[in-house]
Amino acid sequence: MEEQFDVIIIGAGAAGLTAGIYTSRAKLSTLILNEGAVGGQMILTEEVANYPGVETTKGYMLANTMKVQAKSFGCKIKSNVKVVEYNLKGEEKSVRLEDGKIFKAKTIILSPGGRPRTLNITGEDKFKGSGISFCATCDGDFFTGKEVVVVGGGNSALEEAVALTTFATKVTIVHQFNEFQAFEHAVQEAKKNPKISFIMGSELREFKGDEKLKEVTIEKLSTGEISSLKTDGVFIFIGYLPNTENLNKIVDLNNRGEMMVDSDMKTSIPGVFAAGDCIAKKYRQVTTAVADGTIAALSAAEYIRG
């Protein structure tokens, strides 16, 4: 079974949904294929307070608004599907799903996003879902009245630490450096919260417990000193890895697995564009993903129309 579209978009995060809004509004038949839930990293964000024109909103609400908007212009969205084969060279592109369905298009926009980076230390696999989480929005309420640890020093780590104080009685931030990499306002908001404490220049070395996580081992990097900290849960926010494993040797990737694009979001293959957290760039915010998706969509439309 084959279906034909003008544009196929891989991924339904901020970049993919924005691209879908633009291409479908331009009267280009558009299909978005998404491996998980629509919204990408937006649905894992407790609160979005820096999206222009919106004072504050929940991440999942912003994602749903984008989805509804894209569909209102005629964009088709298929969720929980997996692309297993890409044929991107030539004038006609195609992708094949796990169930054997094939979709063809004149142009492709790749926006598969990324996933949380893990610590890869002893006990991490054992306690995922039993004390270890990568999503404060999803799991914060499970730790009501308890003490938790947040690992990381960027914007996400500090913002989610503050969000967790709604539920937890104490939040301890453990960061490998002595300075944070977050915006100053995020740093100050965390520092002024009485429920938050800090362990700087340190890294987690092991997760311990029985059926559930009960304790973490921490190393002070400057001295090698090892200490233990009792905790009910750990939230890890140390960045994301691009979901580009199945695109290796198909489009050009850098040594971090990010897709290489030019200022028009063009990849190494004519008619194939990329946008969002999967591309090589310095900043990763909802607004930058939206900008990427806009440019990729406009470039795809220009490509189709010659």
N, C-alpha and C positions, 0 to 999 in steps of 0.2 A: 504494500500500500504506500503510495507516494502523494504528498501534497506540495503544492507550489505557492511560494510567497515572494514578495519583493525583498523583504528583509527578515532574516532570522537573527534573534538576539539570544545569546547564551548567558543566562543569569538574570535574576530579578531582584537585585539589590537596587540601591539608589541610582547607580549608573545605568543599569539595564532598563529599569522602569522609566527613567527620564528619556532614554533613547526611544523607548516604545511610544511614549507620549508624543514625541516630536515626529517620528516617522509615520505613525498612524494618523496624526493630525494633518500630515502632508499628503494624505490619501494614498500612502504606500501600504500594501497589505503586509501586516507585521505579525510575526509569531515570536513569543518569548518562551524559551524552554528553561526550566529551573529545576535544579536537582533537589532542593529542599523546600522549606517554607518561603513564600514570597516575602521579600523585605531585606534579606541578607543581614548584615550587621546592625541595621537599624532596629530590628526587632529585639536585639540584645541590649539596647541602650535604654536605660531607665528614663532619662529625661534629655530632650534636645532643647537647649535654651539659646543657641546661637545661629539658628536658621533664619535668614533674613525674612522679615515680614511676619514671623511667628514668634510671639513672646515666649512661650514655652509649650512643649507638647511631649507626649510619650513617643518613644521611638516606633513602637508598633502602630500607633495611630498615624504617624507621618507616612509610614510604609503603606498602610491601607489606603490613605488618601491618594497616594501616587498610583496604586494599583487600580482603584476605582476610576481615576482620571484617564489612565491609559486605556482601560476597557471601554470607557465612554466614547473614545475616538475610534473604536473598532479593533483595537489591539487584542489578539488572542494570547492567552497565557496558559501554559501547561506546567503544572507543578509536580514535584516528586517524580521526575523522570531523569534518566541518565543517558547522556550522549556517549556512545562507545566508539563511534567512528566519524572522522571528519574527512571530507573531500573538498578542499578549499581552492584548489588551483583550477584555472580555466574560467570561462565566462559564467558557467553555472556551478554554484556551490551546493553541497548537500551534507546532511548529517544523518546518522542512523542511531536510533535509540536502542536501548537494551532489549526492548520487546520486538525489535525488527522493523519498526516503522521508519520510513525515510521521508525527510522533509528537504525540499530544494528551494533555493533562493538566488536572487541576483547578487546579493551582498550579505555579508555576515558581520555582526558586531559581537565581539567576545567580551563578556563582563562577568566571569565566573566568581569574582571576589576572592576572599581568602578565608582562613580558619585560624583559630587561636593557636599560638605557639605554646608548646609545652616545655616543662623543665627537664624532662627525661631523667628523673632521679628515682631512687628506690622507693617503691610504694605508690608512685603516681598512678600507674595503671590500676592497681588494686583498689584505690580509694576514689577513683572517678565516679561521681554519682553517689558516693557514700562519705561525703565530706569535702571532696574537691569539686569545684565548680568554675566555669569560665563565663558565667552569666549571672550578675547580681539581680537583674530584672526577673529572671526565671526562678531563681532559687533563694533570693533574699529572705522571703518570709519563713522559710524553713529554719532560719537561724534567729528567730525572734527570742529575745532574752538570753542569747548566747554570745560567746566571744569568738571572733573570727580573725583570720590573717588575710591581708591583701598583698600579693606579690607584684611589684612593678613600680615605675616612677614616672610614667607618662600621663597624658591627660585622662585616658580611660581609667587607669589605676586609681588616680586621685578622685575623679568624679564618682566612680563606682564605690570607692571607700566612703565618701560622704553619703551616698545613697544608702549604703548598708547600715549607717547609724540610725536609720529609721526603724530597723529591726533589732540589730545587735546591741548589746550593752557596751561592748568594747571592740574596736577595730585597730589592729596593729599592722602598719604598713612596713613591709620588708623590702628594701631596695639595694641593689648591688653597688650603686654609686653613692657618693656623699652629697650629691646635688640632684635635684629632680630635673627631668627633661620636659616637664609640663609647662603650660602657660602660667604666668605668674598668678593670675586670678584663681586658677585651680589649686595652686600651691597654698595660697593664702586661705582659701576656703577650708582646705583640709587642716591647716595648722591651727585655725581658730576654733575648730570643732573639739569640744572637750572629751568626746568619746574616742578620738583618734590619737594613737601614739606611733612612734617611728623607731625603726631599727635600720640605721643606714650603713652603707658599706658592707653589707652582709648578703649571704645567699642561703637558700634552703638546701639542705643536703639529703634529707630523708623524711618520709611520711611514716608515722607509726600509729598502730592501733590494733584492734581485733577485727570485728565486723565493720566498725566505723572508725574514722580517723579520730585520734585523741591527742596527738602530739606531733610536733615538727622539730627536726634537728637543724640548727642554724650555725653557719660558720662566719666569724668575723674575718673578712678578707685580709685586713692589714696585719693581723696577729696569728691567724689560723686557729683562734680559740673557738671551741665547739660548745654550744649551749642548747638547752631544750626549752620548748615553749608549749605549754598545754593549750589546746585550741579545739573548738568544736567544728571548725571548717576553714578551708583555704580557698580564696578566689584568686585566680591567676590571670593577670592582665599584662603580658609582656610582648604584645604585638601579634601579628598575623603572618601566616605563610600563604602565598598566592596559590590558588587552586588551578595550577597549570600543568600538573604532571602528565595529563593525557594530551597536552599540546606540545610537548617536547619533540623537537625535530619537525614540527609542522609549521610553527612560526618562530621567529627569532626571540630567544629568551636571554636574559643576562645571567650572571652566576648566582643570583638569588632566586632564579626562576620567574622573574617578572618579565612581562612582554615588553618588547622595545617598540615604541611608537614615535611618530613625529608630532609636530604641533597640531596636525589635523587628525590625530588619532589613527593614522594609517600604520598598519603592521608591515611586515616584509612581503606580504602577499597582496597584489592588487585586488581591491574589492573587499578586503577583510580589514576590519577596524577593531580597536580594543579600547576599553574604558573602565575606570574604577580602580579598586584596590589591587587588581591583577597586573597593572602596568608599572613600569619603572618611574617613580616620582618621589618627591620629598615629603609632601604632606598628604595625609589621608583623613579627610573629613567628609561628612555628608555633602557639604557644599562643593568640595572639589570633585566628588564622584558625580554629582549632578552636572557640573560643568563639563567633565569628560564625556558624559552621556550625551549632552547637548551637541558638543562638537562632533562626536562620532556619528550621530544621527544626521546632522547637516552634511557631513562629508559623505555619508552613505547615499543620501538623497542626490547629492551632486554627482556622485559616481554613476548612479542609475540613469540619471538624465543626461549624462554625457557632457 
